[in-house]
Amino acid sequence: MAKGLPTRAENYAEWYLEIIKKASLAENSAVRGCMVIKPYGYAIWERIQSELDRRFKDTGHSNAYFPLFIPKSYLSKEASHVEGFAKECAVVTHYRLKNDPNGGGVIVDPDAKLEEELIVRPTSETVIWSTYKNWIQSYRDLPLLINQWANVVRWEMRTRLFLRTAEFLWQEGHTAHALRQEAIDETVQMLNVYAEFAETVMAMPVIKGVKTANERFAGAEDTYCIEAMMQDGKALQAGTSHFLGQNFAKAFDVKFADKTGQLEYVWGTSWGVSTRLMGALIMAHSDDDGLVLPPNLAPWQVVIVPIYRGSEGLDQLKDKCYELKAALVKAGVRVKLDDDDKQTPGWKFAEYELKGVPLRIAIGPRDLANGTLELARRDTKTKESVPMDGIVELVPQLLTQIQDSLYNKALTFRDSMITEVNTYDELKEVLDTKGGFVSAHWDGTSETETKIKEETKATIRCLPIDGSLEPGTCIYSGQPSARRVLFARAY
């Protein structure tokens, strides 16, 4: 065990949780199913936020904030929406506590019952569309392009840090349009934003596709998704974008006057990613020595560790380290200089390897005398002595190389984990022995999809957008199939 971590081969689930713990990303809270995101973990989430938020604004969206509490009656207005979320809702029934007259601390005041229960936000379509009714009167008010960064609660019974928690952080975009095609274009645009972010920032290749009716978001006409492959051969849904049609507009009577003065229902979308991306990041790249971070997401792209014994030449060494840090920061690199004398250099090396810092620079007295430094890459675990002159130009080049290398490694793995099968027995064998995405024909019925899920625990992850419409025969029912779909066991 390196650094107290089990290997991925020994126990993948435990390896995942131990990386989160030992890299100080998050921990379980006193509230069952909830988590505390620690500063280093939150710094990574802030990088995710800033990269996505810039992309949202570049595509014309503005941030707003809507209430955490949703009147119960709102969820009743869209039938499939309430059915989809009813079992996950946390419900507020009272608004006051009082001292227990029997000395048992505080109790719920039975006289403080709410006239209407409030739902703790599982998603915000209902409260947002009730607001849009007041904001939209004319075609001049459209399109309305809003995003919010928020927390949501979905009462999960089986939880795992980042991947599935009762409360999690996310962003949710909600847009309204005058025309059906505009809303569809928005849905696809935001799917492409997510895919570009996943691949260029997270270095995580994804497959873009459409969900089946069984897997569609409750209240949507179509759900688009990006699907990623984790190192254990399980898929992970990394983001979704929903074409809502006019479902929520009709539920909340959101109409606009078009250019002729005729009243029409608006067309809607919603789209979101969450702190689940943190789990994807860990499982897509990390190794048996800890976290591996793509440079574009790393809070610190470089860590500088001065190496010294005693105080002789210490001031000169530290001055050089600070000078180097300042030059790298000026070049746009995120740098941490660790000159804390409470820990040994060896401890620091292990710690920053565990935290996944892409590059480590070590400078000792001999390096200072020779005009060199030791440069170590986290992704390849290689290190070499390089001249100090030119290091400010070299580091950004190396960071780009690391980013590209992580993506290409993940892409090669992902592609190796896509298997085409033509029979149900082949599907089951691949799922049990290899895992990954399995490309197979499906007859398009929810009955067949449900039976396969019950028997194999695999779901149809998506109908790939880039997939060809290749006619064939369903592996389960033997009925005609219009195209192949991707099955996988998933988080």
ROLOGU-730018 format. One record per residue (C-alpha): x, y, z; residue in one letter. Coordinates in steps of 0.02 Angstrom, whole numbers, plus 50000, padded with zeros to 5 digits. Layout:
REM ROLOGU-730018
XYZa...
REM end
This chain:
REM ROLOGU-730018
500005000050000m500715016749947a500355030650072k499075019350155g498035017949996l497345001349936p497714998449753t496355000049622r496534981549585a496324976649769e494794987049810n494255000649690y492855007449799a493985008649952e495395016249847w494185029849790y493625034149966l495395033850036e496005046049902i494615058049952i495095056350134k496995056850119k497035070649988a495905081050103s494525083249976l492985079450081a492305069550227e490645063150290n489675075350397s488685073050557a487115073150447v486895056050368r487165056250181g487915073750176c489725078850156m490935092350209v491975098250061i493675102950130k494685117850069p495745108349943y494225099449872g493265115749865y494715124149776a494545111249637i492655114149633w492975132849619e494055129449467r492625119349391i491425133449432q492505147149357s492845137649196e491005133349171l490365150449225d491455158949095r490755147448961r488965150849017f489225169549006k490105167948839d488515159748773t487415173948836g486815167449005h486655177349167s486715170949345n485255172849465a484665164449625y482995156649669f482275150549835p482825134649922l481025130749972f479685125949847i477825125449890p477205107549878k475815112749758s477115118249630y477755100549610l475975094549581s475775105449426k476865094649312e476325076449332a477875067249270s479015079349364h478225075849534v478195057149498e480045057549458g480565066649616f479235062249745a480255048549830k481795059649849e481015075249925c481405082250096a479845090850165v479705105450288v478085104150387t478355116350534h479165133350556y479575134050741r480355124550886l480025126451071k480765120251234n480155103251287d479135105851448p479775088751504n481585094551493g482025085151334g482845099751244g481885107151098v480405099751008i479375104450857v477995116250907d476385107350854p475525124250839d476775129950707a476205118650566k476365126350394l474765128750296e475665121450147e477205110450162e478805116450080l479955105249978i481835107549998v482415110649820r482795094249727p482885104449564t482155121449524s481065119949369e479445123049463t479955138149566v480865145849418i479425143649295w478225151049423s479385166249422t479565166749233y477675169349221k477985186649294n479515190249187w478865185349016i477465194548927q478105197848752s479285190648621y480415205248669r480725196548836d481415181048748l482545171948748p482765171848937l484425163748978l484695160849165i485885150049267n486025147849454q487385140349564w486545131949711a486365116849824n484995104049806v484335089849914v483845072649851r483545060549992w484735046549942e484825031050053m486455023949983r487725037849973t489535039449918r490585055249931l490395066449778f489535053149674l487885052349767r487485062649922t485865068749998a486435086849975e487585092049834f488165107549744l487785111049562w487295123449431q485625122949342e485235132749186g483425136949143h483005145448980t481415150848891a481215153148703h479945159048575a480225144548455l480365125748477r481945124748370q482775138648470e482525128448629a483185112648547i484705122348484d484995128848661e484895111148731t486185104748608v487295120148629q487415117348817m487765098848793l489215104048682n489805116548814v489845102448942y490755090748823a492055103848777e492335107748961f492505089349008a493765086048871e494825101948872t494795106049058v494515089349145m495485079649011a494045067249015m493365060648849p491485059148842v490155051848728i488725063548684k487035055448669g485175055548700v484345046248844k482955033648820t481205037548881a481535026949037n483085037049082e482415054149030r482295068549154f480575069349234a479585082549138g480715083348984a480345078748804e482165074148774d483695072448884t485435074148810y486945068148908c488815066148913i489415049048972e491185045749036a492105029449071m492935026649239m494485015849265q493475001549341d492444999549183g490895008249248k490075022849159a489675039449241l488415052249181q489405068349188a488105080949133g486355082549061t485405095048955s483515093848940h482305099748807f480735103148910l479585107148765g478115117348831q477785106048980n478265118349117f477615133349021a475895125149014k475995119449195a476335137349253f475405146449114d476945155349045v476405163648883k477085177548774f476325188748641a477175185548475d477475198848342k475655197548284t475005199348461g474475181148474q474795172548642l475915157048636e476695145848766y478595147548778v479805133248749w480995128248888g482645119848929t483615115349084s485375108749104w486585105049245g488175097449314v488595094549495s489975090149619t489815072649543r491145079449424l492355078549570m492065059849580g492295058349393a493925067949402l494615056249535i494105040149449m494605045349273a496425049649308h497055045149481s498255030849517d498815019949663d499875034249733d498425046449745g497575060249650l498125065049475v497485082149423l497435089449247p498405105949251p496875115749190n495945110949351l497345109849479a497255123349614p499165122849613w499945118349447q501695118949520v502355116749696v504095123049740i504995114149882v506645121449945p507835108250014i509055113450149y509955107750305r510315120450438g510335138950405s511875140650296e511375148450129g509535147350179l509115165450144d509885164749970q508945148449932l507275155449990k507555171449893d507825161149735k506235151149768c505205166949792y505975174549637e505515158949537l503745158849607k503485177049560a504095174049383a502965158849360l501455167949430v501795182349310k501795169349170a500035164049223g500495148449322v499635144049487r501065140949609v501265135549790k502925138349877l503075126950027d504495133550136d503685127450297d505065119950407d503865108950507k503935094650379q505375086350288t505575087850099p505205069250084g503545071350174w503115086050061k503535076149904f502355062149957a500995074550008e500975084049844y501045067849745e499515062149843l498645078749807k498995076949621g499985093049592v500535091649409p502335098049428l503535098549574r505095109149579i506425105449710a507915116949737i509365113349855g511045121949889p511925111349758r510585115849629d510805134049673l512675132949646a512475123649481n511045134449416g509905119349404t508335112549487l507435095849498e505805094949400l504585080549432a502995076449334r501515068949428r500765060149277d502315050349225t503215050949394k504805055749302t506045068449367k507555076849292e508815090349328s508545105449215v509365122649202p508525136649298m508715147749146d507205144849035g506145136449169i504815149949159v504595146048973e504715127049001l503395125349136v501885131149032p502435119548892q502535104849012l500835108849086l500085108348911t500965091748878q500285084449041i498515090349001q498595082548828d499405066648892s498055063849023l496685066248894y497495054648768n497795041348900k495975042248956a495385042148774l496405026748732t495705017948885f493925023248847r494035017248667d494745000648725s493214998748836m491914999648697i491414982348639t490194978148500e489094962748528v487714954448430n486924942548557t486234943848732y487464930848795d488904941248727e488204956748816l488144947548983k489884940248960e490674957048920v489804965449067l490404951849186d492194949849123t492714966349047k491464980049084g491454996348992g490225002048859f489384988248761v488694992848590s487164982348548a485524982748455h483924986648553w482144986148491d481685003248562g480424997048691t480455001448875s479954983448916e481534976348839t482604989948919e481854986149090t482114967349073k483944969449025i484214981249173k483384969049294e484394954349231e486104962549207t486084978549313k486614987549153a485675002449084t485625010448913i486805024948943r486335033948783c485945033448599l487585040948537p487325056748436i488785052348324d488195034348302g487595028548133s485825022048107l486315004048072e484794992548061p484904975848149g484064963948269t483774967048455c484924956048559i483524952548685y481874951548591s482444947248416g481364961448349q481994974048220p483174987448285s483515004248202a485215007048281r486485001948411r486465009448587v487735009448727l487424998548879f488484999249037a488444996849222r488595014049298a488775024949451y
REM end
